[in-house]
Amino acid sequence: MSGILIGILLLLAASGAVAQGSVLPVSSRGPEIRSVEVVGAGEVEPGVISRVLATRASRCRSPLLLPACALGIDASVERGYLDEAALRADEERLRALHLSYGYPAARVNAEVTRLPRGGVAVRFISWPGEPLIVRSVVVRGLEELPNGIDLPSLPLVPGDRFGLAPLETAQRIIAGRLAAEGYAFAQVGVSGPLPEEGGPYDLVLEVRTGPLAVFGSTTIHAELPLTASDVREYLAYESGQRFSPAALERTVERLYRVPIVERVQVQPSPSDDGDNQVHTDIVVTTSEPRGLQLEGAVSSSACVAGVTGWTDRYFLDQPQTVSLSVGASNLFVEPLRRFPCAGAGKDDFAKPDFFVRADLTRSLGPDTWMNIGGGFSRESSPRAYIQSGVIGRISVVHELRRGVDITVAYSPEYRDNPTAAPLFCGIYGICTAESLSGFVSGNRLAPVEFAMAFGPPRARRIDPGTPLMAEWTYPPLPEWTYSGRVSVLGAARPTLSDFDFARLIVEGTFTRYPGRLFQLAGRARGGVLLGSGPLPPQVRLFGGGPFGVRGLEPNLLGPRILTVSPSRVEQLGCAPVSRGCDEVVADPAFVQSRPTGGTSLLEASIEGRMWAASYLQIAIFNDLGILHISERDDAPARISAAKAILTPGAGVLALTPLGPFRIDLAYNPSPRHRYPLFSRDEETGDQVHLGDVVFDPFNVGSPSALQKMRRRLQLQLSMRQPF
C-alpha cells in the first residue's frame, strides 16, 4: 500500500515539472492546442486538474497583456503544442488522480480533434466508475502500549468515500500522537492492497510503535557570525531526555526570535549511538548582520509613510540588536486627500509626522527578551490629537508557554499636545488660555503596562529531512486559528506622571477555515478607562478606521465636537461669540470633526472571505461600534453620552509584488447630529463654545440620491488584513 501511495504522489508531483518544462524544438512540435477540456471528472476539483495536466492550450501570458493578445501580438501569448508523449502521460496522471479520490477503476481517454482554422482541441474523457466507500476503520497495534493511547477523531469514518489525502492525514495524526508520547520510530501502514474495483472497503491501519525514543546528540551548523554555542542556548531539550516533537518546535520558535536568524532547519534522524536515540541536525542561516533598511507603507489613516535606519543584529559579537531609525508619515496628504488619505484630517492634522529613535534588543534567557529605546517624535492620530516631544520605553517580554507572551513595560514621555485645547474645554470645562497651558504643553506621561498575548504557536514546521520523521512533522492545517491580547495600562504620581488613570483593553480574533478557499473571521475589542481629573486624549479610547469600524473615518466612532478657525466663523453665517451659532447648519468644508474619545468602548466585526484567485481574496463584512463617554456637569456643552453604529461593507485583498493591499468599502448610516462647536478667541486665546450646530455632511448642497449614497460610502486602504 505504501508503494502505491508514494508512486501516485511522485507521478502527480512530476506533472508540474513537465508542465513548466522547456519549449519543444520547432521541428518536433505538434499542432497548436486551441482548447483543453476534461469531461466526467466527477469529484475532482477543476483547479486540481489544471495543476496536474501537462497538456495546455495557448493562452495570454498575463491579464495585463489581454489587449496585446487580442491584437494577436505573438510575444504576449504563451503557446501550447500537442505532444503525444505528454498526452499519454496526462491520461495516467488523471487515472492516478481519480485513484487518490477513491475511484480505483477509473478510465481516462484523450481525444484530439483538428479544427477547421488550424490547431487542435484536446478532450480528456473520464469514466470514474464506482467509488470505494469506507465500511469500517480498525487501528491495530496500540493495544500493546503499557498505558494505552487516546486518538483524536480521524478524517476517515464509516460511510465516507475513501481518498488518499484523508488516509495520509489519518496516518500523520496517529504517528504525531505517538511521537508526542515519545514513540518517534512509529510507523503507520495499511494492511493489504487497495481493491481494484469500487464498493465497500474495510480499512485496517497497522501500527508499529517501536521503542520509546530519547534525544541523542545534536549537531549544529550555524552560519557566521552566529556560533554553535549561541544556538545551543536556545535548545528546549537535553541529551537523554524523552523525545518530544514539541521540544523541537519550541527550539525552532526560540531561534526565530533571534533577530539575526533568517531560517532554521531541524532534521531528526535515527542515531548511530543507540537503537532508541534520535540524533538532531540543526541548520541556522543568518541575515546580513549590519545594514541599512528602507520600508514604505500607505493607508487611510497614515497616508504615505516611510522608514529608514541602520541595524546591527550581532552587536558587540552577541545575538543582540542595536538600531537607529528615522521615519515620517502623513506625507502628501493634500494631493492624495481623496484617496488614499481621506482619513488624515485637516489643518495641523494634515502636516507630516516624524520620529528619530534608537533601540537595543537583547536576550535575558531563551524565552525572555528586553528592549530599551527612546527618541524624539511628532505623532498624530487623525483628528484626535497631535503630540511632540521626547519618548522612552523599556519592556521585557517573556514567553510563559508556547503561544503565550507576557509583557511588562514602562514608557515615560515628555510632550506637548497643542491641539488638545478644544477637547479639554468641551469635555472638562477647562477653557481659558491660562488654565489650558498646563495641559497642552510640557506634560509628563509615564504609564506602566502589563499585557498578555496568546495565539497559535509561531514555530515554522520542522523540516522532514528523513522519512522517519516525515509522518508527524506536517500535521493537517487547523480548522480554527485565534489570537488575543489583554492589556492593563496605568499611571500615577509614583510613576512620575502628571496624570492618574488606569485603562483596560481586551481584544481577540478568530478565523475559521470551512474549506480551502473560504474563511470566516471575527474580531472583538473592548476597553474601559478610569481616571481622576482631566486626562489627555492619547489615553482615551477611540474607534473607527481601516482596522475598526470601517464605515467611519479613523477615530470618528462615538461622540465628537466640531472646531472652526476664527477666520471662518462668519462664513458659517453666525457670530464669533458664546452661543452665537446655535442651530446653524455647519458646512463640513469650514469645520473639523474632533472625536472626544470615550471611557468605554466595544468594537466587533464578522467577515466572510473567499479566494477568487491565488492573488485575490474578496470579503463581505459587518462592523459594530459602541463608544460611551462619562458626562461632566462642569463642561460648557452637553456631549452625547454614547453612540452606536453598524456598518456593512465589502473588501478586496490583493497580493502584489509590493506587498498585500486591502481595500474596503463600507456604508455609513449615520443620521444628522447636533454637535457643540468651538473656536479660539484671537485676543485672549480662550476656547469659546459657539453653540450647538446641525451637522449633516451627507445632505449639504441639496445632493441627488446618488450623491447621498456616494457620500455615505467610506473607502479604507491598508497593507494588511484588518484582523
Secondary structure, DSSP 8 states (H G I E B T S, - for coil): -HHHHHHHHHHHHHHHHHHT-----GGG---BEEEEEEE--TTS-HHHHHHH-S----EES-GGGHHHHHTT-GGGEE--B--HHHHHHHHHHHHHHHHHTT-TT-EEEEEEEE-TTSSEEEEEEEE--S-EEEEEEEEESGGGSSS-------S--TTSB--HHHHHHHHHHHHHHHHHTT-TT-EEEESS---SS-EEEEEEEEEE-----EEEEEEEEE-TTS-HHHHHTT-S--TTSB--HHHHHHHHHHHHTSTTEEEEEEEEEE-TT-TTEEEEEEEEEE--SEEEEEEEEEETTTEEEEEEEEEETTGGGSS-EEEEEEEEEEETTTTTTTTT-TTS-SGGGGS-EEEEEEEEEEEEETTEEEEEEEEEEEEEETTTEEEEEEEEEEEEEEEEETTEEEEEEE--EEEE-GGGHHHHHHHH---SHHHHHHHHSSEEE--EEEEEEE-S---------SHHHHTTSS----SEEEEEEEEEEEE-GGGT-S-EEEEEEEEEEEEE-SSSSEEEEEEEEEEEEEEES---GGGSB---STTS-TTS-TT-SS-EEEE--GGGTGGGTS-SSTTTTTT-EE-TTT-EEEE--BSEEEEEEEEEEEEEETTEEEEEEEEEEEEE----TTSSS---SEEEEEEEEEEEEEEETTEEEEEEEEE-----EEEEEEEE-TTT--EEEEEEEEE-TTSTT---HHHHHHHHEEEEEESS---
